[in-house]
């Protein structure tokens, strides 16, 4: 059972708020990790750790707090703080074709946490992390495609197939990190239980 399931469900405790703030901060760092570690690129494409931290938030905090931490991150960015990828921020980011991924992280954290709350075995953590990652790609890529087709200036020869081909670059990395996130969160939960 995740740590979130033993907490009071109707209000956030001080420790809960600390965890939510921590994962919101990790998302800010993960969005711009190449600014701190410049060599983290594949084919010239900057690599982020947002999907990894979204999955980890759900796995460690549970569905409710995990989703809240991702929502807090989103609203901090929309308020104007430069916390999104490429140090972007502000309400106009809603129109950014990649904003769908920001929305997807809320779903990713929630679903990941929900699956683990039903079964806290190691394999459940890993499966939940993989499903959460796949959801982030499914939601984010489809919303990006819609954005380019409806209001954003699409690159030449852009198509639904091209949108998914773009995602093929970071996909192996995110699947690998999803497995690590599941294993790490499971290990951390065991440590937390023993410390009580």
Secondary structure as the mmCIF struct_conf table of DSSP 4:
data_model
#
loop_
_struct_conf.conf_type_id
_struct_conf.id
_struct_conf.beg_label_comp_id
_struct_conf.beg_label_asym_id
_struct_conf.beg_label_seq_id
_struct_conf.end_label_comp_id
_struct_conf.end_label_asym_id
_struct_conf.end_label_seq_id
HELX_RH_3T_P HELX_RH_3T_P1 UNK A 3 UNK A 6
BEND BEND1 UNK A 7 UNK A 7
BEND BEND2 UNK A 9 UNK A 11
HELX_RH_AL_P HELX_RH_AL_P1 UNK A 14 UNK A 31
TURN_TY1_P TURN_TY1_P1 UNK A 32 UNK A 32
HELX_RH_AL_P HELX_RH_AL_P2 UNK A 33 UNK A 36
BEND BEND3 UNK A 37 UNK A 37
TURN_TY1_P TURN_TY1_P2 UNK A 38 UNK A 39
STRN STRN1 UNK A 41 UNK A 42
TURN_TY1_P TURN_TY1_P3 UNK A 43 UNK A 44
STRN STRN2 UNK A 45 UNK A 46
HELX_LH_PP_P HELX_LH_PP_P1 UNK A 47 UNK A 47
HELX_RH_AL_P HELX_RH_AL_P3 UNK A 50 UNK A 61
HELX_RH_AL_P HELX_RH_AL_P4 UNK A 63 UNK A 78
TURN_TY1_P TURN_TY1_P4 UNK A 79 UNK A 80
BEND BEND4 UNK A 82 UNK A 82
STRN STRN3 UNK A 84 UNK A 84
HELX_RH_3T_P HELX_RH_3T_P2 UNK A 85 UNK A 87
STRN STRN4 UNK A 88 UNK A 88
BEND BEND5 UNK A 90 UNK A 90
HELX_RH_3T_P HELX_RH_3T_P3 UNK A 91 UNK A 95
BEND BEND6 UNK A 96 UNK A 96
TURN_TY1_P TURN_TY1_P5 UNK A 97 UNK A 98
HELX_RH_AL_P HELX_RH_AL_P5 UNK A 99 UNK A 118
BEND BEND7 UNK A 121 UNK A 121
HELX_RH_AL_P HELX_RH_AL_P6 UNK A 122 UNK A 150
TURN_TY1_P TURN_TY1_P6 UNK A 151 UNK A 151
BEND BEND8 UNK A 152 UNK A 152
HELX_LH_PP_P HELX_LH_PP_P2 UNK A 154 UNK A 155
TURN_TY1_P TURN_TY1_P7 UNK A 156 UNK A 157
HELX_RH_AL_P HELX_RH_AL_P7 UNK A 160 UNK A 195
#
